[in-house]
Amino acid sequence: MTPASLIHPISGSQADHMHGAFWRHASIALMAFLTLVDLFATQAILPSLAAHYQVGAAAMGLAVNASTFGMALGALAVAFAGRRLDRRLGVAAALALLALPTLALAFAPDLASFAALRVLQGLAMSAAFALALSYLAEHCSARAAAGAFAMYVTGNVASNLFGRLFSAALADHFGLAANFQVFAAMNLAGAVLAWFSLRPAMAMPMPTTSRGLSPWAALALHWRDPALRASFAIGFLILFAFIGTFTYVNFVLRAPPLALAPMTLGFVYFVFAPALITTPLAGRTVAWLGTRRAFRASIALALIGLPLLLAPNLAAVIVGLALVGVGTFLAQATATGFVGRQATVEPGTASGMYLASYFAGGLVGSAVVGALFERFGWGIAVLAIGIALSLCALLASRLQERTTRCTPGSRRRPWQHPFPNRPKETST
């Protein structure tokens, strides 16, 4: 099936409706995959990059994760100016521009230029990411929202798994330069997918609750909401823990007693495979347990996995990584969906604020956990990650949803869907 077929209306029968829903969700996940694959794939070749640039683990980890700084800046820019941007054009243009710094990484002469190009990658990735989330928040029905956000995070999971595997294989067989050249081509494929699978939004009047609201007023409005404030802090801590774990565990796996070869290290990232199954269920889990219980259960899984990362046994480390991956991705899907439902006014600004906090957490996690890892060892680094996840669980008590998700004049209507011109869905 071609991407263009995703935008055509389907028949009203139940079978055709389910078929159309499958391809809508598949395109959401694939778009997320092609948006974020550059963010995580480079971590799989981090030891090889450190050897190439002749620097230590913390310096290389910070340079690789400099993309999160760009992503935080890009998310803030979308929060301020995103409502003036056409979602379809913005996502496609951002992914096309992403190919330029990705290709340039193949020729980066030193660590400083490498880090600068990673920042530019982050700016483009976060613009595409934030605009796509805004599109889903504005065009999903209330019932479809949780599932659509979960599918977007599922694409994020897939980028962690297949992106890392692909990157490790390319670098091992064809070298570091070929790795970045192939990923630049994937960025262009993402731009094409976004252009053909997203339709321009139907013209609608601006909600009365937000008409004339300035970007600063929208930021202040969201910041005054205790639940949204907590979700922004949670986003920071989730990526702090995730980046801290999956950046520096590479050096643990390459060092004795495990001493894995680069290609074998790539296969370790099959630990993300369980999250490909569990993350799409985040919407159902929230419906069943509620946001707070679902979030705390996700964090509990990650915390259970952390002590296993200290074992001198590869099987135990793999189980621990799988639990951390499942837990953090479920938590991310739950928190992302919560922000989309909670912000009934200016959802794009709320998504931008959440993503800015989320990616800032990744940058801080890379710096803090890297410094602890080099100075005190892996055990103290894991302890810091555990503290961050424990704070997430405490903040979950503030995730109190509005009793009415779609107020009169709000942006989400029961007839709106992830992709316009689709069969109508009734909201619950």
N, C-alpha and C positions, 0 to 999 in steps of 0.2 A: 504494500500500500504506500502510495506516495504522500508526502506531506500535504500536498494540495487537497487530497481527498478528505483531510481532517476538517476542512472549513465548509464543506457542502452539507446542506440539510439532509437528514436521513428520515426514513419512513417512521410512521408512528407506532408500528408494532413493537411489542415488548422485546422481541429478539433483536430487531434493528436498533432499538433504543439502547440495549445493553452493549451491542456491538459498537455503536457510536461512542458511548461512555468510555468503553475500553480504550479506543483510539485517542479520545480527548485526554484521558489520564496518561496514556503512554507518551503522548507528545509533550505534556507538562513535565514528566520525568526526564525525557530525553533532552528537552531544552535546559533543564537544570543541570544535567550531566555535562552538556557541552559548554555551559556557562562557568562551572566551577572546577572543571577537570584540571585546569592549570594550577589551581590553588594547592591541591593535594598531591598531584602526580610527582612534583619536584621533590617532595619529602622522601620518596622511595629511593632517590639517587643522592641523598644528602651526603653520605660518607664519600661517594665518588666525587662529588663537587668539592668537598672539603679537601680531598687529596689534590684535585685539579688546581684549586686556588691556594693550596698550602696554608690553610688556616685551621683553627680549632673548631670543636663541635659547637660551642656557643656562638662564635662569630658567624659560622656558616648557617646555623639555625636561625639567627636573627636576620641574616640577609635573605634567606629563602622566605621567611615569614614576614618580610617587609611588605609583602603584598597585602597583609591585613591592615597595615597603616593606610595604604591607598584605598582599601575597601571601606574603612571607617570614614575617610574624607569623602569618598564618592557617595556613601549612604547619606551623609549629612547634606551634600549638595542636592541629592534627590529629595530629601525632606524639605528643603527650602524652595526648590524650583521645579520639582517633579510634576506638580499638577498642571504646569504649562506645557509639558512634553507629551507628545503622542506616544502611547505605550508601545505600539507595534514598531514604529519607526525608531524609538529610543532603544528598545531591546536589540533590534537588528543592527543598528548603527554601532552600539557599544560592543557587540560581539565581533563585528567586522574590524573595528579599531583595535580590539584585543589582539588580533593576529599580528599586528605590527611589533609591539614589544616582545611578544612571544618569539617571533622570528629573530629579532635582534639579540635575544638571549643566547642564541647559538654562536654569536661572535663577541660576546661581552669580554673585554680584555682583562678586567680586574674585578675585585669584590665590590667596590663602590659602584661601578657601572651596572653590575649584576643586580645589586640591591635597588638602584634607581629604576631599572627596568621592571623589577618585581612590583615597585610602587605603582608604576603606570599600568601594569597588568591589573593590580587591585582596583584602581580607579574604574577601569572598563568593566571588570567583572561585577563590581558592586552596583554600578549603574544599571547593568542588565538585570542583576538579581533583584534590586529594589523595585525597578519598574515592573518586572514580572510579578512580584508579590503584590504590588499595587493593583495590577490588572486583575489578578485573582480575587483580591479583596473587594474590588468594585463591581465585578461581574459574576461572582458566584452567588447562588442562592444561599440562604442561611443553612440549609441542609447540606449543600454540596461543599461549603467552605472548608470544613475540617478535612474532608477527603482530598480536596484539591491541594491544600497546603501540605498534607502528608505525602502526596505523590511528588510534590516539588522537592521535599526533603529526601524522598526515596531516590530521586535523581542525584541528589547530593551524596547519598550513601554509595550509589553506583560509581560516582566519580572517584570516591575514595578507593574502592576496590579495583575496578578495571583500569582506572587512570594510573594507579600505582603499579599494577601488574604490567601494563603496557609500557610505562616509562622505564621500569627496571629492565624489561626485555629489550627495548630499543637501545638503551644506553649500553647494555651488556654486549649486544651483537653489532651495533652500528656506531656507537659513540655518543657523546653528550650533544654534539651539534645536531645530529640527525633527530634526536629526541625532540628538541624544540621546534625543528622544522615541521615534523609531523603534527605536533600539537597546534601549530599555527594554522595548518590546513583544517584541523578539527574545529577551531574557532570560526573559520569561515563557513563551515557546514552548519554551525549553530546559528549564524546570522541568516542563512537561507531558510532554515527551519522556522525561526521566529517570524520571518517575513510572510511565509506561506501558511503558518498554522494559527497566527493571531490575526484577527480581523480588527480594523479600526472601530473604536467604540461608537455606538449609536449616539447621536446627539441627544443629550438629556439636560434639563435645567439643573443648575447648581442647587444642592440642597439648601433649604432656607436656613438650616442650622449653621451652615458654614459660609454663606454668601458674604463676601467682603472680608473674610477672616484673613489677616496677614499671616505669613509664615511664622513670625515670632509669636503671634497670638495663638496659632495652632500648636506650636511647641509648648507654650506655657499651659495651654488647655490640657494637653496630654500629660505634662509633667505634674499637674495638680491631681491627677487620678492616681491614688495609691497603688491600685492594681497594676496599672501600666508602668509606674515607677519601679515596682518590684520586678516586673517582667524584663525591663531594660537591664537591671542589675543581674537577673538570672541569665540573660543572654551573654553578658560579659563573662560570667563565671563558667558557663558551659563551654565556650570556646577556649577560655583559659585552660580548663582541664583537658580538653580534647587535644589542643595543639601541644600542650606540655607533655602529654602522654605519647602521642604518635610521632612527634618530632624526635625526641631523644631516646625512645626505645630502639630506634634504628641503630644507635651507637652501642647500646647494650647487646643487641642481637649480633652485631658484627664482632664484638670483643669476646675473648675467652670468658667463661667456658663454652658458650654457645657457638661463637665463631662462624657465623653463616656466610656463605658466598653471596655476592650481589644478586644473582638470579634466584637463589633460594630465599633470600630476604624478600624478594618480590612476591613469592608464593605465600609468604606468611600473611599477606594482606587479604587472603581468603577469609580472615577473621571478620571481614565486613559482610560476608555472605549472609549470616543469620539476620543482620540488620536489614537486608533487602527484603526479607520476609516479614519482619516485625514492624518496620516503620510504616508501611501502608496501612497497618491496623491501628495507627495512633488515633484516627478519628473515632473508630468504634470503641477503642479503649476509653477515650474521654467521655463518650456517650454512656458507657457502662459504669465507669467508676467516678466520673466527674473530673474536672481539671486538676484539682489539688491532689487527689489520690493517684491519678494516673501519673502525674509528674513525680510524686514522691516514690512511686514504685519504680519508675525509670531510673531515678537517681540511686535507689537502693541496689539495683542491678549493677550499676557502674561501681559503686562502693564495694560490693562483694568481689568484683574482679580485680580491684587494685592490689591487694596483698599478693595475689598470684603472680604479679609482675616482678616480684622480688625473688621468685624461685629460680634455682640454677638449672631448671628442667624446661626444655622447649615446649613440651605439651602443656605444662601448667601456665607458662607465659601466654601461649596461644589462647587457652581458655579465658585467661584474664583479659586479654585484649578484646576477645569477642564480647565479653560481658560489658566492658567499658564502651565498646562501639555501639552495642544494642541500647545500652542505657542512655548514652549521651544523644544518640540520634532520636530516640523516642522522646527524650526531654526537649530536644530542639523542635521537633514537630509539634509537640504539645504547646510549647511557649509561643512558637510562631503563629499557630492557629488561634491561640488565645488573644494575641495582639490584634489579629485581623477581625476577630469578633467583638472585642472590647471597644475598639476605636470606631464608633458609629459616625464620627465626624472627622474629616480629613484623614482617611485611612493611610494614604500614601505617606503623609508626614509621620504618622505613628510607625509605619514599617521602616521608614528611613532612620528614625531615632533608635528603633530596636536593633537594626543592622549595624548602625554606627557603634553602638555599645557592644554588640556581639563581636565585631571584628576588632575593636579596640582590645577586648579581652584576649583575643588570639595573639596580638602583638605583645601585650604585657605578659601573657603566659609564656611566650617564647623567650622573652628576656629574663623573667624571674626564674622560671624552671631551669633554663639553660645555665644561669649563674649558679644556682643551687647544685645542679648536676656536676658542673666542673669543679666546684669548691668542696662540696660535701658528699657527693656520690648520689647514686640512683635512689637509695632509700629515703633520703631527705627530700629529694625531688618528688617522689611518690607521696610522701606525707603532705607536701604543699598542695598537690592535686587533690588529695582526700579532703583537706580543709576547704578548698574551693567548692567541691561537690556538697559537702555538709552545709555550707552556707546557702547553697541552692535549695536544699531541702527545707531549711528554716524559712527562707523567703517564700516558699510555696504557700504558706498560710495566708498570704496576702492576695493570692490569685482568686479573688471573688468576682465572678462574672455578673454582668448586668442581668437583671431579671427580664428586661426587654431588650433584645438584641437589635431589632429593626424598628426604630422609632419613626413616627411620621416625618417625612422629609429626609430620612437618612439615605445613604447612598446605595444600600443593598435592598433590592426588591425581590419578591418571591419568583418573578419570572426571569431573573437574570441568571446567567450561566457562565462557566469558565470560558466558553467560546460563544460569541454571538451567533444568532440564527440557528440555535440548537433547539431540540424539543423541550417543551416547558417542563419544569420540575416544580413540585409543590413543596414549600418549606414546611418544616415542622413547627 
